[in-house]
């Protein structure tokens, strides 16, 4: 889809089509699924995005088989990888996945589809100052901008691509709204397509997320694009969440608590500097085309200051603190005003971090769990 008249209209049309498709899905209820009795082995399906740093904790859980440590003996966990959050949203609403790892925009969207299924957000997997999904990159032969503001002015009259309905799409819309720039065209393209079109020099800029940004970038990647703008100078953070179907949570509170416990262990593993290389190895092993250096840089490396790099790469609040609520509320409002969703705030009970708070309290853990300081590229694995 292409537009020469700004951002809101194409996003509205694209997402409305997605939502209309979702409205036709079977509204799965608790009676459709039997997860066994408390304490019994369980079989669950988990949707995650190994091509998104908000799912790296799921990659760690899978790579280290942590679920065998926490779930009832004999349980089975099937991990289903998705390239974009909308795929996981569809699967959860259709009752084909019980747990989903999502970026902020699809996380908000899934909570509003209560006619298809009730889905809750139960904890935070990452909260960054716009360093994960709030990323705009320009083609490799673009000027070397001294500031993000220079890069924004350059985007006037240019052709930009982003996956519609994603967190990167939302950030691009925020930037356009705030700066009043007028790109010549905004293309709706998947990560694979926009990467191909950048190589062919058919695009001037792209809005996307890590680790694809690291993959196509000039710092540790293919060199077909370079970082230009992030959410940090705009004070626009990005974040990730674990979503769970309410029927699953009601039937198996023991499994819910166990998963939250293992998620805490996985996040601590990611935060510990002695595990940084291992995390990169795990991510590399669950993706295609992502090298060790790319995987490491995507969550630990420092984006250049001139391109909006922050001293903090990521943070792990774990629960929904005031900052997380503020960011989520802004997304509900933005999507409502864009006529993408029909509610302007979170449906009652859909933001439920009570289990996460209980687990943290029982463990005597202070929150947030920790921060990831952005590290110079010199520390990247060779």
N, C-alpha and C positions, 0 to 999 in steps of 0.2 A: 504494500500500500504506500502511496506517495501523496504528499500534500505540499502545497506552496502557500498555505494559509495558517501556519502555526501548528500547535501540537494537540490541543484538547480534542478537536473534532475527530482526527484519525484514531486516537487512542480510544475515544468513546465508542466509535463504530466497531473497532476491532474487539474490544473487550465485551461489548454488548453481544457480539456474535458468539464469543466464548461462553458468556453467561446463558444465552439462549440454548446453546447445546447442552450446557450443564443442567438446565431446567428440565430437559427431557430424560435425564438419568433416573433410574429406579431409586426411589427414596428408601434406602436400606435402613431397617430398624433393628432393634435388639433381637427381635424374634427371628431375623434372618441369619444371625450369627450366634454360634455357641462357642464360647472360649473356655469351657470347663469350669470346675469349681476352684475356689481359692485353695492354693497349695498344690494343685495338680499341674502336670506338664501342659504347656500351651504352645500352639503354633501361631505365630504372628508374622505379618508381612510389613516391612519397613521401607518406606520410600525415602531416598536421600539423593543428594546431588554432589557426587565426588568432584564435579567441576564447579564447585562453589565452596568457599572457605567456611560458610556457616554449617556445612555438613562434614567438616573435617573430624568432628568428634564422633560422628557416625562411622566414618571411615576407620577411626581408631578402634571403636567398639568392634567393628567387623574384623579388622586386621589382627587384633589381639584376642579375638573371640571372648571378649569380656562378658557377653551374655551368658556364657556357660558357667561363669562364676556367680552370677546374681540371680538367674532365673531358676525355677524349679527343675530338678534333674529330669532329663528326657525332653525338655522343651526344644523347639526348633524355631529358628529365626531366618526368614528369607529376606535378603536385602535386594531391593530393586532400584537400580540407578536410573536417574532421569536427568536430562540435559537442562531442563527448565522446570520451575516450580509448578507451572500450570499442569504438567503431566501428573505430578503427585497429587495436586488438588483434585483432578478428575478421578484418580484411582481411589482416593479417600472417600469422596462423595459417593462413588459407586460401591463402596464397601469392600474393595479389593486390597486396601492397605489400612492398617489400624493406626500406624504411627507415621508421621511425615516430617521431614526436615525441610523448612521453607525459609526463603527470604521474606523481608517485611511485607511487600505488596501481595504476593500470593497468600501469605499468612493471614493478612487482613481479609482478603477476598473469601477464603474458605470459611471463615467464621460467619459470614453474612448469608450463606446459602442454607439456611436452616430448614427450608422446605425439602431439600434433598437429604440432608443429614446434619445432625448437630455435632460440630467439631470445636474443640477447645484448644487454645494455646496454653501450654503448661509450664514452659520455662524458656529462658533466653539462651541461645547458643553463641552469641557474639554481638557486641555493640561497638562499632568503630566510628571514628570521626570522619566518616565519608571516604574511607580508604579501601573498601571492599567492592561495593556495588555502585557507588557514586563516582564513577570513573569515566571520563571522556578522553579518548585518545585521538590523535590526528595522524594523518598519513606521514610516512617517513621523510618525505621531501618537503614537508611544511616548514615554515620558519622556526627557529629556536626561540621560543617566547621567553621573556624574562619573568613574566607573571601570568597567572591564570586569566587576569583581566585582559591582557593582550591576546591571549588565545581565544577568549570569548568574542572579542571584536572581529577576529579573523573568521569566525564561524558565520558571520553575516553573508548570505548568498551562497553558502556551501551546501553540499549534499551530505547528510548524516544518516546513519543506520543504527537501529537498536531493536532488540526483540520486544515487540509490543506487549504490554501487560506485565513487564518485569520491573524490578526495583530500579534498574538502570534507566528504563523508560520514564519512570516517575521522576528520577533526578533530572533527566534531560528536560522534562516539562517544567520542573521547578526553575531551572536555570533560564529557560526561555521566558517564563513568566516574570522573573525578577529583573532580567537584563533587557528585555524587549528586543532581543536580536531577532532577525528574520532569515532563517536558513532558506535556501532555495527549495530543498526537498528533505523530507524525513521519511526514510524507508523502513518498513517493517521486515527485518531480516533476522534469521536465526544466527547463533554464534558461528556455525560452520559457514553459512552463506556470506555473512559480513566479512569474515576472515578471508574468504576466497576473493571477494570483491575489492578488499583492500590490496591484496597482492596484485590484482589486475588494474589497480589505480582507478577504480570506478567510484570510489568513495573518498570524501575529504576527511571525515571523522566518524567515530563510532562511540556509542555509549554502551558499556558492558561491565562485566564483573570479573573478579579473580577466580581461578587462576588463568583464564583465557587472556586477560590483560597482560599477565607476565609472559604468556606463551607468544603473543604476537609482538610484544614490545621490544625496544632496542636495548634494554638493560641486560636481560638474561634470556631473551627469546629470539624469535625469527627476524626481528628488526624491520617489520613492515609497518610499524606504527610506534608512536611515542606518547608517553603520558603528557597531558596538557592541563587537565582540570580535574579536581576532586571536590567532594563536598566540604572539605575542611575550611577553605576560605569563606564559604557560605554559611557555616555552622549548620550543615545538613548532615546528620549522622545516618548510618545504615545499620541494619540489625538482622538477626536470624532467630528462628523459633522452632520448637518442637510442637507439632500439632497432634492431637489424639482424638479419635472418635469417642463420643460420649458413651455410646453403648458398650464399647470395650472398657472404658474407665469404670463404668458402673458394675460390670460383671467381674472384672479382674483388678480390683484395687491393689492386690498384692503385686501383680506384674507391673502396674503403673509405678508403684513406689520403687520396685527393684530397678526399673529402667531409669528412673530419675537418679537413683544412687549410682548406677554405672555411668550415666552421663556426667555426673559430677567427677567421677574418677577419670573419665576421658578428657574432660576439660582441664583438669589439673595436670594430666599427662602432657597436653599440648602446651600448657603454660611453663612447664619445667624446662629450663634451658638445656639440660642434659639430654632431653628427648627430641629436640628440634630436628635433628637429622633423621631420627627414626620416623617422626611424623611425616617428613617429606618423602621418605621411602615408602611409607604406607600409602600415601596419596598417589605417588607415581605408580604403585602397583595396582591401583584400582581405576586408573585412567589410561587413555591412549593419547600419545603426543605431548604429554606433560613430563618434562625431564625432572631430575632431582633438583637442579638449580631453580627451575620455574616453580616447582611445588614449594620449595623453601621460601623463595622470595615472595610468593603470593600471600603469605601470612606473617613472615618475619622481616622481610626486606623493606628498606626505606624508599619511598617514592620521592623524587627530587623536590626540594622545597619550592622551586620555581613553578612546578606543576601542581602545587597544592599539597605536598607531602606533610604529614603530621608527625610529631615525635612519638605518638602512640599509634601502633598499627591496629590493635584490637584490644578489647576488654571483655571480661567475662562476668557480667553482673549476676548471672544465673537466674535471678528472680526479676520481677517487673518493678524496678525502682521508679522514682519520679521521672527520671530521664527517659526510661523506656516507655512509660505511659504517655509522656508528652509526645514522643516520636510517633507512637502508634496512633494516638489521637489525631495528629496532623495528617496521617495517611488516610484515616477514615474520612476526615473532612475533605481532603483533596479529591479523593475518589468520588465522594458524594457530590461535590460541586461540579465535577467533571461528568456527572450522571452515569458513572460506571457501576455504582452500587446504589441501593435505594434506602440506605440508612446512613446517618451522619455520625454515628458512634458505634462502639462495640455492642453487639447484642448482649443482654444480661447473662452473666455467667460465662461468657466466652473467653475471657482473660482470667484464667484460674491457675495461679502459681502456688496454691495452698500446699500441694504435696512437695514442691521444691523448697518452700520455706520450712516445712516440717522436717524434711531430710537434712537441710542445712543446720537447723536448730538441734536436732538429735545428734548430729556429728560435731556440734560445737564449732562449726565453721563460720568464720567471719566473711561477710560479703561486701563488695564483689570478690570473686575468687582470685582475681589478679588481672594484670594488664600485660600486654605484649608491646615492648618498646621496639620501635622500628630500628633495624640494624643496618649498618652500612653494607653495601654490596660486597665489600671486601671479605665479609664473613660468610658469604654464600659458598656452599660446597662446590668443588670444581667438577 
